[in-house]
Amino acid sequence: ERYPGIQVILREESTQRLTELAVAGETDLTLTTLPVGSPDLAWQPLLTEPILLALPPDHPLARNGGAAECAVPLAAVAREPFLLMKPGYGFRDLVLAACHAAGFSPNIAFESAQIETLQAMVAAGLGVTLVPQMAADRSLSPSTVFVRIAGEPLTRTLALAWRRDRALPRSAHAFLELASELWPF
């Protein structure tokens, strides 16, 4: 509404591919997770959000139904089948790093390019995964149970990135200003 003459064209790709597009100058702005995958890109953080453990509804660790006081050590699901994003997605790297920090390598049972697919598979009892809080879908039936991860808070930070040596168009500057208003980091 504020900028009626600006047309936003969205591209949905893996984190790796979005980084490549930004470095090549094929996008003005790229929504990505930190750390940004190229020194050729400048970036502005938008928001930091918690990462949750997604469990099947009948999982023994889901007993409290994701109650606010419920927190599960990530190592407690070390032997579970893990459902992960495909290679090239920054969130996959975050999950793998968290598992390694918890002392295990996950048993990867399935990979997808869609977090929604992974959540549906968790709800069906096919494994566990980690999910950014804003993507946690509680509308599935049976419902996936989301619990906090015990210990050091696990988070991700979303950022807008652009080619460092290229002047941004006025429309991209306007988008960055609006993003700063909506998500004052």
Contact map, one row per residue, 1 for C-alpha under 8 A:
11110000000000000000000000000000000000000000000000000000000000000000000000000000000000000000000000000000000000000000000000000000000000000000000000000000000000000000000000000000000000000
11110000000000000000000000000000000000000000000000000000000000000000000000000000000000000000000000000000000000000000000000000000000000000000000000000000000000000000000000000000000000000
11111100000000000000000000000000000000000000000000000000000000000000000000000000000000000000000000000000000000000000000000000000000000000000000000000000000000000000000000000000000000000
11111110000000000000000000000000000000000000000000000000000000000000000000000000000000000000000000000000000000000000000000000000000000000000000000000000000000000000000000000000000000000
00111110000000000000000000000000000000000000000000000000000000000000000000000000000000000000000000000000000000000000000000000000000000000000000000000000000000000000000000000000000000000
00111111000000000000000000000000000000000000000000000000000000000000000000000000000000000000000000000000000000000000000000000000000000000000000000000000000000000000000000100000000000000
00011111100000000000000000000000000000000000000000000000000000000000000000000000000000000000000000000000000000000000000000000000000000000000000000000000000000000000000000000000000000000
00000111110000000000000000000000000000000000000000000000000000000000000000000000000000000000000000000000000000000000000000000000000000000000000000000000000000000000000000000000000000000
00000011111000000000000000000000000000000000000000000000000000000000000000000000000000000000000000000000000000000000000000000000000000000000000000000000000000000000000000000000000000000
00000001111100000000000000000000000000000000000000000000000000000000000000000000000000000000000000000000000000000000000000000000000000000000000000000000000000000000000000000000000000000
00000000111110000000000000000000000000000000000000000000000000000000000000000000000000000000000000000000000000000000000000000000000000000000000000000000000000000000000000000000000000000
00000000011111000000000000000000000000000000000000000000000000000000000000000000000000000000000000000000000000000000000000000000000000000000000000000000000000000000000000000000000000000
00000000001111111100000000000000000000000000000000000000000000000000000000000000000000000000000000000000000000000000000000000000000000000000000000000000000000000000000000000000000000000
00000000000111111100000000000000000000000000000000000000000000000000000000000000000000011100000000000000000000001000000000000000000000000000000000000000000000000000000000000000000000000
00000000000011111110000000000001100000000000000000000000000000000000000000000000000000011100000000000000000000000000000000000000000000000000000000000000000000000000000000000000000000000
00000000000011111111000000000000000010000000000000000000000000000000000000000000000000011100000000000000000000000000000000000000000000000000000000000000000000000000000000000000000000000
00000000000011111111100000000000000000000000000000000000000000000000000000000000000000010000000000000000000000000000000000000000000000000000000000000000000000000000000000000000000000000
00000000000011111111110000000101000000000000000000000000000000000000000000000000000000000000000000000000000000000000000000000000000000000000000000000000000000000000000000000000000000000
00000000000000111111111000000101000111000000000000000000000000000000000000000000000000000000000000000000000000000000000000000000000000000000000000000000000000000000000000000000000000000
00000000000000011111111100000000000000000000000000000000000000000000000000000000000000000000000000000000000000000000000000000000000000000000000000000000000000000000000000000000000000000
00000000000000001111111111100000000000000000000000000000000000000000000000000000000000000000000000000000000000000000000000000000000000000000000000000000000000000000000000000000000000000
00000000000000000111111111111100000000001000000000000000000000000000000000000000000000000000000000000000000000000000000000000000000000000000000000000000000000001110000000000000000000000
00000000000000000011111111000000000001011000000000000000000000000000000000000000000000000000000000000000000000000000000000000000000000000000000000000000000000000110000000000000000000000
00000000000000000001111111100000000000000000000000000000000000000000000000000000000000000000000000000000000000000000000000000000000000000000000000000000000000000000000000000000000000000
00000000000000000000111111110000000000000000000000000000000000000000000000000000000000000000000000000000000000000000000000000000000000000000000000000000000000000010010000000000000000000
00000000000000000000111111110000000000000000000000000000000000000000000000000000000000000000000000000000000000000000000000000000000000000000000000000000000000000000000000000000000000000
00000000000000000000110111111100000000000000000000000000000000000000000000000000000000000000000000000000000000000000000000000000000000000000000000000000000000000100000000000000000000000
00000000000000000000010011111100000000000000000000000000000000000000000000000000000000000000000000000000000000000000000000000000000000000000000000000000000000000110000110010000000000000
00000000000000000000010000111110000000000000000000000000000000000000000000000000000000000000000000000000000000000000000000000000000000000000000000000000000000011100000000010000000000000
00000000000000000110010000111111000000000000000000000000000000000000000000000000000000000000000000000000000000000000000000000000000000000000000000000000000000011100000000000000000000000
00000000000000000000000000001111100000000000000000000000000000000000000000000000000000000000000000000000000000000000000000000000000000000000000000000000000001111000000000000000000000000
00000000000000100110000000000111110100000000000000000000000000000000000000000000000000000100000000000000000000000000000000000000000000000000000000000000000001111000000000000000000000000
00000000000000100000000000000011111100000000000000000000000000000000000000000000000000000110000000000000000000000000000000000000000000000000000000000000000111100000000000000000000000000
00000000000000000000000000000001111110000000000000000000000000000000000000000000000000000000000000000000000000000000000000000000000000000000000000000000000111100000000000000000000000000
00000000000000000000000000000000111110000000000000000000000000000000000000000000000000000000000000000000000000000000000000000000000000000000000000000000000000000000000000000000000000000
00000000000000000010000000000001111111101010000000000000000000000000000000000000000000000000000000000000000000000000000000000000000000000000000000000000000000001000000000000000000000000
00000000000000010010000000000000011111100000000000000000000000000000000000000000000000000000000000000000000000000000000000000000000000000000000000000000000000000000000000000000000000000
00000000000000000010001000000000000111111000000000000000000000000000000000000000000000000000000000000000000000000000000000000000000000000000000000000000000000000000000000000000000000000
00000000000000000000000000000000000111111100000000000000000000000000000000000000000000000000000000000000000000000000000000000000000000000000000000000000000000000000000000000000000000000
00000000000000000000001000000000000001111100000000000000000000000000000000000000000000000000000000000000000000000000000000000000000000000000000000000000000000000011100000000000000000000
00000000000000000000011000000000000101111110000000000000000000000000000000000000000000000000000000000000000000000000000000000000000000000000000000000000000000001111000000000000000000000
00000000000000000000000000000000000000111111000000000000000000000000000000000000000000000000000000000000000000000000000000000000000000000000000000000000000000001111000000000000000000000
00000000000000000000000000000000000100001111100000000000000000000000000000000000000000000000000000000000000000000000000000000000000000000000000000000000000000111100000000000000000000000
00000000000000000000000000000000000000000111110000000000000000000000000000000000000000000000000000000000000000000000000000000000000000000000000000000000000000111000000000000000000000000
00000000000000000000000000000000000000000011111000000000000000000000000000000000000000000000000000000000000000000000000000000000000000000000000000000000000011110000000000000000000000001
00000000000000000000000000000000000000000001111100000000000000000000000000000000000000000000000000000000000000000000000000000000000000000000000000000000000011110000000000000000001100111
00000000000000000000000000000000000000000000111110000000000000000000000000000000000000000000000000000000000000000000000000000000000000000000000000000000000011100000000000000000000000111
00000000000000000000000000000000000000000000011111000000000000000000000000000000000000000000000000000000000000000000000000000000000000000000000000000000001111000000000000000000000000000
00000000000000000000000000000000000000000000001111100000000000000000000000000000000000000000000000000000000000000000000000000000000111000000000000000000001110000000000000000000000000000
00000000000000000000000000000000000000000000000111110000000000000000000000000000000000000000000000000000000000000000000000000000000110000000000000000000111100000000000000000000000000000
00000000000000000000000000000000000000000000000011111000000000000000000000000000000000000000000000000000000000000000000000000000011110000000000000011000011100000000000000000000000000000
00000000000000000000000000000000000000000000000001111100000000000000000000000000000000000000000000000000000000000000000000000000011110010000000001111000000000000000000000000000000000000
00000000000000000000000000000000000000000000000000111110000000000000000001000000000000000000000000000000000000000000000000000001111000000000000001111000000000000000000000000000000000000
00000000000000000000000000000000000000000000000000011111000000000000000000000000000000000000000000000000000000000000001001000001111000000000000111100000000000000000000000000000000000000
00000000000000000000000000000000000000000000000000001111101011000000000000000000000000000000000000000000000000000000000001101011100000000000000111100000000000000000000000000000000000000
00000000000000000000000000000000000000000000000000000111111001000000000000000000000000000000000000000000000000000000000001111111000000000000001110000000000000000000000000000000000000000
00000000000000000000000000000000000000000000000000000011111001001000000000000000000000000000000000000000000000000000000000101000000000000000011110000000000000000000000000000000000000000
00000000000000000000000000000000000000000000000000000001111101100000000000000000000000000000000000000000000000000000000000001000000000000000000000000000000000000000000000000000000000000
00000000000000000000000000000000000000000000000000000011111111100000000000000000000000000000000000000000000000000000000000000000000000000000000000000000000000000000000000000000000000000
00000000000000000000000000000000000000000000000000000000011111100000000000000000000000000000000000000000000000000000000000000000000000000000000000000000000000000000000000000000000000000
00000000000000000000000000000000000000000000000000000010001111110000000100000000000000000000000000000000000000000000000000000000000000000000000000000000000000000000000000000000000000000
00000000000000000000000000000000000000000000000000000011111111111100000000000000000000000000000000000000000000000000000000000000000000000000000011100000000000000000000000000000000000000
00000000000000000000000000000000000000000000000000000000011111111100000000000000000000000000000000000000000000000000000000000000000000000000000000000000000000000000000000000000000000000
00000000000000000000000000000000000000000000000000000000000011111110010000000000000000000000000000000000000000000000000000000000000000000000000000000000000000000000000000000000000000000
00000000000000000000000000000000000000000000000000000000100001111110000000000000000000000000000000000000000000000000000000000000000000000000000011100000000000000000000000000000000000000
00000000000000000000000000000000000000000000000000000000000001111111010000000000000000000000000000000000000000000000000000000000000000000000000011110000000000000000000000000000000000000
00000000000000000000000000000000000000000000000000000000000000011111110000000000000000000000000000000000000000000000000000000000000000000000000000100000000000000000000000000000000000000
00000000000000000000000000000000000000000000000000000000000000000111111000000000000000000000000000000000000000000000000000000000000000000000000000110000000000000000000000000000000000000
00000000000000000000000000000000000000000000000000000000000000000011111000000000000000000000000000000000000000000000000000000000000000000000000000000000000000000000000000000000000000000
00000000000000000000000000000000000000000000000000000000000000010111111100000000000000000000000000000000000000000000000000000000000000000000000000110000000000000000000000000000000000000
00000000000000000000000000000000000000000000000000000000000000000001111110000000000000000000000000000000000000000000000000000000000000000000000000111100000000000000000000000000000000000
00000000000000000000000000000000000000000000000000000000000010000000011111010000000000000000000000000000000000000000000000000000000000000000000000111100000000000000000000000000000000000
00000000000000000000000000000000000000000000000000000000000000000000001111111000000000000000000000000000000000000000000000000000000000000000000000001110000000000000000000000000000000000
00000000000000000000000000000000000000000000000000001000000000000000000111111100000000000000000000100100000000000000000000000000000000000000000000001100000000000000000000000000000000000
00000000000000000000000000000000000000000000000000000000000000000000000011111100000000000000000000100111000000000000000000000000000000000000000000000000000000000000000000000000000000000
00000000000000000000000000000000000000000000000000000000000000000000000111111110000000000000000000000000000000000000000000000000000000000000000000000000000000000000000000000000000000000
00000000000000000000000000000000000000000000000000000000000000000000000011111111000000000000000000000000000000000000000000000001000000000000000000000000000000000000000000000000000000000
00000000000000000000000000000000000000000000000000000000000000000000000001111111000000000000000000100001111000000000000000000000000000000000000000000000000000000000000000000000000000000
00000000000000000000000000000000000000000000000000000000000000000000000000011111100000000000000000000000011000000000000000000000000000000000000000000000000000000000000000000000000000000
00000000000000000000000000000000000000000000000000000000000000000000000000001111110000000000000000000000011000000000000000000011000000000000000000000000000000000000000000000000000000000
00000000000000000000000000000000000000000000000000000000000000000000000000000011111000000000000000000000011110000000000000000111000000000000000000000000000000000000000000000000000000000
00000000000000000000000000000000000000000000000000000000000000000000000000000001111100000000000000000000011111000000000000000011100000000000000000000000000000000000000000000000000000000
00000000000000000000000000000000000000000000000000000000000000000000000000000000111110000000000000000000000111110000010011000011100000000000000000000000000000000000000000000000000000000
00000000000000000000000000000000000000000000000000000000000000000000000000000000011111000001001000000000000101110000010000000000100000000000000000000000000000000000000000000000000000000
00000000000000000000000000000000000000000000000000000000000000000000000000000000001111101011000000000000000000111110010000000000000000000000000000000000000000000000000000000000000000000
00000000000000000000000000000000000000000000000000000000000000000000000000000000000111111001000000000000000000111000000000000000000000000000000000000000000000000000000000000000000000000
00000000000000000000000000000000000000000000000000000000000000000000000000000000000011111001000000000000000000000000000000000000000000000000000000000000000000000000000000000000000000000
00000000000001111000000000000000000000000000000000000000000000000000000000000000000001111101000000000000000000000000000000000000000000000000000000000000000000000000000000000000000000000
00000000000001110000000000000000000000000000000000000000000000000000000000000000000011111111100000000000000000001000000000000000000000000000000000000000000000000000000000000000000000000
00000000000001110000000000000001100000000000000000000000000000000000000000000000000000011111110000000000000000000000000000000000000000000000000000000000000000000000000000000000000000000
00000000000000000000000000000000100000000000000000000000000000000000000000000000000010001111111000000000000000000000000000000000000000000000000000000000000000000000000000000000000000000
00000000000000000000000000000000000000000000000000000000000000000000000000000000000111111111111100000000000000000000000000000000000000000000000000000000000000000000000000000000000000000
00000000000000000000000000000000000000000000000000000000000000000000000000000000000000001111111110000000000000000000000000000000000000000000000000000000000000000000000000000000000000000
00000000000000000000000000000000000000000000000000000000000000000000000000000000000000000111111111000000000000000000000000000000000000000000000000000000000100000000000000000000000000000
00000000000000000000000000000000000000000000000000000000000000000000000000000000000100000011111111100000000000000000000000000000010000000000000000000000000000000000000000000000000000000
00000000000000000000000000000000000000000000000000000000000000000000000000000000000000000001111111110000110000000000000000000000000000000000000000000000000000000000000000000000000000000
00000000000000000000000000000000000000000000000000000000000000000000000000000000000000000000111111111000000000000000000000000000000000000000000000000000000000000000000000000000000000000
00000000000000000000000000000000000000000000000000000000000000000000000000000000000000000000011111111100000000000000000000000000000000000000000000000000010000000000000000000000000000000
00000000000000000000000000000000000000000000000000000000000000000000000001100100000000000000001111111111110000000000000000000000000000000000000000000000000000000000000000000000000000000
00000000000000000000000000000000000000000000000000000000000000000000000000000000000000000000000111111111100000000000000000000000000000000000000000000000000000000000000000000000000000000
00000000000000000000000000000000000000000000000000000000000000000000000000000000000000000000000011111111000000000000000000000000000000000000000000000000000000000000000000000000000000000
00000000000000000000000000000000000000000000000000000000000000000000000001100000000000000000000001111111000000000000000000000000000000000000000000000000000000000000000000000000000000000
00000000000000000000000000000000000000000000000000000000000000000000000000100000000000000000000000111111100000000000000000000000000000000000000000000000000000000000000000000000000000000
00000000000000000000000000000000000000000000000000000000000000000000000000100100000000000000000000111111110000000000000000000000000000000000000000000000000000000000000000000000000000000
00000000000000000000000000000000000000000000000000000000000000000000000000000100000000000000000100110011111000000000000000000000000000000000000000000000000000000000000000000000000000000
00000000000000000000000000000000000000000000000000000000000000000000000000000111110000000000000100100001111100000000000000000000000000000000000000000000000000000000000000000000000000000
00000000000000000000000000000000000000000000000000000000000000000000000000000111110000000000000000000000111110000000000000000000000000000000000000000000000000000000000000000000000000000
00000000000000000000000000000000000000000000000000000000000000000000000000000000111100000000000000000000011111100000000000000000000000000000000000000000000000000000000000000000000000000
00000000000000000000000000000000000000000000000000000000000000000000000000000000111000000000000000000000001111100000000000000010000000000000000000000000000000000000000000000000000000000
00000000000000000000000000000000000000000000000000000000000000000000000000000000011100000000000000000000000111110000000000000000000000000000000000000000000000000000000000000000000000000
00000000000000000000000000000000000000000000000000000000000000000000000000000000001111000000000000000000000111111000010000000000000000000000000000000000000000000000000000000000000000000
00000000000000000000000000000000000000000000000000000000000000000000000000000000001111000000000000000000000001111110110000000000000000000000000000000000000000000000000000000000000000000
00000000000001000000000000000000000000000000000000000000000000000000000000000000000011001000000000000000000000111110000000000000000000000000000000000000000000000000000000000000000000000
00000000000000000000000000000000000000000000000000000000000000000000000000000000000010000000000000000000000000011111110000000000000000000000000000000000000000000000000000000000000000000
00000000000000000000000000000000000000000000000000000000000000000000000000000000000010000000000000000000000000011111111000000000001000100000000000000000000000000000000000000000000000000
00000000000000000000000000000000000000000000000000000000000000000000000000000000000000000000000000000000000000000111111100000000000000001000000000000000000000000000000000000000000000000
00000000000000000000000000000000000000000000000000000000000000000000000000000000000000000000000000000000000000010111111110000000000000000000000000000000000000000000000000000000000000000
00000000000000000000000000000000000000000000000000000000000000000000000000000000001110000000000000000000000000110111111111000000100000000000000000000000000000000000000000000000000000000
00000000000000000000000000000000000000000000000000000100000000000000000000000000000000000000000000000000000000000011111111100000100000011000000100000000000000000000000000000000000000000
00000000000000000000000000000000000000000000000000000000000000000000000000000000000000000000000000000000000000000001111111110000000000000001000100000000000000000000000000000000000000000
00000000000000000000000000000000000000000000000000000000000000000000000000000000001000000000000000000000000000000000111111111110000000000000000000000000000000000000000000000000000000000
00000000000000000000000000000000000000000000000000000111000000000000000000000000001000000000000000000000000000000000011111111111100000000000000100000000000000000000000000000000000000000
00000000000000000000000000000000000000000000000000000011100000000000000000000000000000000000000000000000000000000000001111111100000000000001111110000000000000000000000000000000000000000
00000000000000000000000000000000000000000000000000000001000000000000000000000000000000000000000000000000000000000000000111111100000000000000010000000000000000000000000000000000000000000
00000000000000000000000000000000000000000000000000000011110000000000000000000000000000000000000000000000000000000000000011111110000000000000000000000000000000000000000000000000000000000
00000000000000000000000000000000000000000000000000000001000000000000000000000000100000000000000000000000000000000000000011111111000000000000000000000000000000000000000000000000000000000
00000000000000000000000000000000000000000000000000000011000000000000000000000001111000000000000000000000000010000000000011001111100000000000000000000000000000000000000000000000000000000
00000000000000000000000000000000000000000000000000001111000000000000000000001001111000000000000000000000000000000000000001000111110000000000000000000000000000000000000000000000000000000
00000000000000000000000000000000000000000000000000001110000000000000000000000000011100000000000000000000000000000000011001000011111000000000000000000000000000000000000000000000000000000
00000000000000000000000000000000000000000000000000111100000000000000000000000000000000000000001000000000000000000000000000000001111100000000000000000000000000000000000000000000000000000
00000000000000000000000000000000000000000000000000111100000000000000000000000000000000000000000000000000000000000010000000000000111110110000000000000000000000000000000000000000000000000
00000000000000000000000000000000000000000000000011110000000000000000000000000000000000000000000000000000000000000000000000000000011111110000000000000000001100000000000000000000000000000
00000000000000000000000000000000000000000000000011110000000000000000000000000000000000000000000000000000000000000000000000000000001111110000000000000000000000000000000000000000000000000
00000000000000000000000000000000000000000000000010000000000000000000000000000000000000000000000000000000000000000000000000000000000111110000000000000000000000000000000000000000000000000
00000000000000000000000000000000000000000000000000000000000000000000000000000000000000000000000000000000000000000010000000000000001111111000000000000000000000000000000000000000000000000
00000000000000000000000000000000000000000000000000010000000000000000000000000000000000000000000000000000000000000000001000000000001111111100000001000000000000000000000000000000000000000
00000000000000000000000000000000000000000000000000000000000000000000000000000000000000000000000000000000000000000001001000000000000000111111000100000000000000000000000000000000000000000
00000000000000000000000000000000000000000000000000000000000000000000000000000000000000000000000000000000000000000000000000000000000000011111001110000000000000000000000000000000000000000
00000000000000000000000000000000000000000000000000000000000000000000000000000000000000000000000000000000000000000000000000000000000000001111101000000000000000000000000000000000000000000
00000000000000000000000000000000000000000000000000000000000000000000000000000000000000000000000000000000000000000000000100100000000000001111111100000000000000000000000000000000000000000
00000000000000000000000000000000000000000000000000000000000000000000000000000000000000000000000000000000000000000000000000100000000000000011111100000000000000000000000000000000000000000
00000000000000000000000000000000000000000000000000000000100000000000000000000000000000000000000000000000000000000000000000110000000000000001111100000000000000000000000000000000000000000
00000000000000000000000000000000000000000000000000000001100000000000000000000000000000000000000000000000000000000000000000100000000000000111111110000000000000000000000000000000000000000
00000000000000000000000000000000000000000000000000000111100000000000000000000000000000000000000000000000000000000000001101100000000000001101111111000000000000000000000000000000000000000
00000000000000000000000000000000000000000000000000000111100001001100000000000000000000000000000000000000000000000000000000100000000000000100001111100000000000000000000000000000000000000
00000000000000000000000000000000000000000000000000011110000001001100000000000000000000000000000000000000000000000000000000000000000000010000000111110000000000000000000000000000000000000
00000000000000000000000000000000000000000000000000011110000001001111011100000000000000000000000000000000000000000000000000000000000000000000000011111000000000000000000000000000000000000
00000000000000000000000000000000000000000000000000111000000000000101011100000000000000000000000000000000000000000000000000000000000000000000000001111100000000000000000000000000000000000
00000000000000000000000000000000000000000000000000111000000000000000001111000000000000000000000000000000000000000000000000000000000000000000000000111110110000000000000000000000000000000
00000000000000000000000000000000000000000000000000000000000000000000001111000000000000000000000000000000000000000000000000000000000000000000000000011111100000000000000000000000000000000
00000000000000000000000000000000000000000000000000000000000000000000000010000000000000000000000000000000000000000000000000000000000000000000000000001111100000000000000000000000000000000
00000000000000000000000000000000000000000000000000000000000000000000000000000000000000000000000000000000000000000000000000000000000000000000000000000111110000000000000000000000000000000
00000000000000000000000000000000000000000000000001000000000000000000000000000000000000000000000000000000000000000000000000000000000000000000000000001111111000000000000000000000000000000
00000000000000000000000000000000000000000000000001100000000000000000000000000000000000000000000001000000000000000000000000000000000000000000000000001001111100000000000000000000000000000
00000000000000000000000000000000000000000000000111100000000000000000000000000000000000000000000000000000000000000000000000000000000100000000000000000000111110000000000000000000000000000
00000000000000000000000000000000110000000000000111100000000000000000000000000000000000000000010000000000000000000000000000000000000100000000000000000000011111000000000000000000000000000
00000000000000000000000000000000110000000000111110000000000000000000000000000000000000000000000000000000000000000000000000000000000000000000000000000000001111100000000000000000000000000
00000000000000000000000000000011110000000000111100000000000000000000000000000000000000000000000000000000000000000000000000000000000000000000000000000000000111110000000000000000000000000
00000000000000000000000000000011110000000011111000000000000000000000000000000000000000000000000000000000000000000000000000000000000000000000000000000000000011111000000000000000000000000
00000000000000000000000000001111000000000011110000000000000000000000000000000000000000000000000000000000000000000000000000000000000000000000000000000000000001111100000000000001000000000
00000000000000000000010000001111000100001111000000000000000000000000000000000000000000000000000000000000000000000000000000000000000000000000000000000000000000111110000000000000000000000
00000000000000000000011000111100000000001110000000000000000000000000000000000000000000000000000000000000000000000000000000000000000000000000000000000000000000011111000100000000000000000
00000000000000000000011010010000000000011100000000000000000000000000000000000000000000000000000000000000000000000000000000000000000000000000000000000000000000001111110000000000000000000
00000000000000000000000000000000000000011100000000000000000000000000000000000000000000000000000000000000000000000000000000000000000000000000000000000000000000000111111000000000000000000
00000000000000000000000000000000000000010000000000000000000000000000000000000000000000000000000000000000000000000000000000000000000000000000000000000000000000000011111000000000000000000
00000000000000000000000010000000000000000000000000000000000000000000000000000000000000000000000000000000000000000000000000000000000000000000000000000000000000000011111100000000000000000
00000000000000000000000000000000000000000000000000000000000000000000000000000000000000000000000000000000000000000000000000000000000000000000000000000000000000000001111110000000000000000
00000000000000000000000000010000000000000000000000000000000000000000000000000000000000000000000000000000000000000000000000000000000000000000000000000000000000000100011111111000000000000
00000000000000000000000000010000000000000000000000000000000000000000000000000000000000000000000000000000000000000000000000000000000000000000000000000000000000000000001111111000000000000
00000000000000000000000000000000000000000000000000000000000000000000000000000000000000000000000000000000000000000000000000000000000000000000000000000000000000000000000111111100000000000
00000100000000000000000000000000000000000000000000000000000000000000000000000000000000000000000000000000000000000000000000000000000000000000000000000000000000000000000111111110000000000
00000000000000000000000000011000000000000000000000000000000000000000000000000000000000000000000000000000000000000000000000000000000000000000000000000000000000000000000111111111000000000
00000000000000000000000000000000000000000000000000000000000000000000000000000000000000000000000000000000000000000000000000000000000000000000000000000000000000000000000111111111100000000
00000000000000000000000000000000000000000000000000000000000000000000000000000000000000000000000000000000000000000000000000000000000000000000000000000000000000000000000001111111110000000
00000000000000000000000000000000000000000000000000000000000000000000000000000000000000000000000000000000000000000000000000000000000000000000000000000000000000000000000000111111111000000
00000000000000000000000000000000000000000000000000000000000000000000000000000000000000000000000000000000000000000000000000000000000000000000000000000000000000010000000000011111111100000
00000000000000000000000000000000000000000000000000000000000000000000000000000000000000000000000000000000000000000000000000000000000000000000000000000000000000000000000000001111111110000
00000000000000000000000000000000000000000000000000000000000000000000000000000000000000000000000000000000000000000000000000000000000000000000000000000000000000000000000000000111111111000
00000000000000000000000000000000000000000000010000000000000000000000000000000000000000000000000000000000000000000000000000000000000000000000000000000000000000000000000000000011111111110
00000000000000000000000000000000000000000000010000000000000000000000000000000000000000000000000000000000000000000000000000000000000000000000000000000000000000000000000000000001111111111
00000000000000000000000000000000000000000000000000000000000000000000000000000000000000000000000000000000000000000000000000000000000000000000000000000000000000000000000000000000111111110
00000000000000000000000000000000000000000000000000000000000000000000000000000000000000000000000000000000000000000000000000000000000000000000000000000000000000000000000000000000011111110
00000000000000000000000000000000000000000000011000000000000000000000000000000000000000000000000000000000000000000000000000000000000000000000000000000000000000000000000000000000001111111
00000000000000000000000000000000000000000000011000000000000000000000000000000000000000000000000000000000000000000000000000000000000000000000000000000000000000000000000000000000001111111
00000000000000000000000000000000000000000000111000000000000000000000000000000000000000000000000000000000000000000000000000000000000000000000000000000000000000000000000000000000000100111
